[in-house]
């Protein structure tokens, strides 16, 4: 262990300046707005927090917003009642409804299609943040005006 008494003034100054410079050179992940997520969830739902943890483990900074107004948010963002997700996340201007796997989220963010977002209806077993074993492929739909389209099946 090095103590302050064992380091000379010049060495201490070099450490301080070098440390400050390295802090300036590397922006923090928290400052990266492309990795910011606002996740609206029912206050009593634990699986939504599981999905938030999943996003966090994939490099996103997640702000949880408890609300009893999820049906109003579905309406606001144009999500059909039969495609209603468990929760709604806002990421880079897109709506991501439900327990969508990260590969599909990353595809959406890379492609930037002219849609409102994507949704995985309900709470499918084995999906990210949900317990249980995946029983069938997940069908993820586009949230867009016009006819219903499938965005991905995984």
DAPEHU-V188807 format. One record per helix or strand of 2 or more residues. SS is the DSSP state (2 for helix, 1 for strand). FROM is the first residue (numbers start at 1). TO is the last residue. If there is no record, write none. Layout:
BEGIN
ss = {SS SS}
from = {FROM FROM}
to = {TO TO}
END
This chain:
BEGIN
ss = {2 2 2 2 1 2 1 2 2 1 1 2 1 1 1}
from = {4 9 29 33 36 46 61 70 81 88 94 102 117 139 150}
to = {6 25 31 35 41 57 66 77 83 91 97 111 119 143 153}
END
